[in-house]
């Protein structure tokens, strides 16, 4: 199964750093393969119906992250404190 998304890592990221938006494009597909590698693919429209068959919407408020074991995880639910700070920062 391929999960669509993209990942980025930033060395020395701290909880005080401002979050940066993902730049996702409607004509691109983002994949996380069976070996845990990420890829992006230029997409066309000739098979759009097949692509959407079985696809699921990602709920708003979803956090994606890589665990210590290298596995990709997703969590729905709160991930920001009341003041807007990331709940799971390094400190």
URKA-V510763 format. One record per residue. N is the residue number from 1. BURIAL is 1 if it has 16 or more other ideal C-beta (glycine too) atoms within 10 Angstrom, else 0. Layout:
# URKA-V510763
n=N burial=BURIAL
n=N burial=BURIAL
This chain:
# URKA-V510763
n=1 burial=0
n=2 burial=0
n=3 burial=0
n=4 burial=1
n=5 burial=1
n=6 burial=0
n=7 burial=0
n=8 burial=0
n=9 burial=0
n=10 burial=0
n=11 burial=0
n=12 burial=0
n=13 burial=0
n=14 burial=0
n=15 burial=0
n=16 burial=0
n=17 burial=0
n=18 burial=0
n=19 burial=0
n=20 burial=0
n=21 burial=0
n=22 burial=0
n=23 burial=0
n=24 burial=0
n=25 burial=0
n=26 burial=0
n=27 burial=0
n=28 burial=0
n=29 burial=0
n=30 burial=1
n=31 burial=0
n=32 burial=1
n=33 burial=0
n=34 burial=0
n=35 burial=0
n=36 burial=0
n=37 burial=0
n=38 burial=0
n=39 burial=0
n=40 burial=0
n=41 burial=0
n=42 burial=0
n=43 burial=0
n=44 burial=0
n=45 burial=0
n=46 burial=0
n=47 burial=0
n=48 burial=0
n=49 burial=0
n=50 burial=0
n=51 burial=0
n=52 burial=0
n=53 burial=0
n=54 burial=0
n=55 burial=0
n=56 burial=0
n=57 burial=0
n=58 burial=0
n=59 burial=0
n=60 burial=0
n=61 burial=0
n=62 burial=0
n=63 burial=0
n=64 burial=0
n=65 burial=0
n=66 burial=0
n=67 burial=0
n=68 burial=0
n=69 burial=0
n=70 burial=0
n=71 burial=0
n=72 burial=0
n=73 burial=0
n=74 burial=0
n=75 burial=0
n=76 burial=0
n=77 burial=0
n=78 burial=0
n=79 burial=0
n=80 burial=0
n=81 burial=0
n=82 burial=0
n=83 burial=0
n=84 burial=0
n=85 burial=0
n=86 burial=1
n=87 burial=0
n=88 burial=0
n=89 burial=0
n=90 burial=0
n=91 burial=0
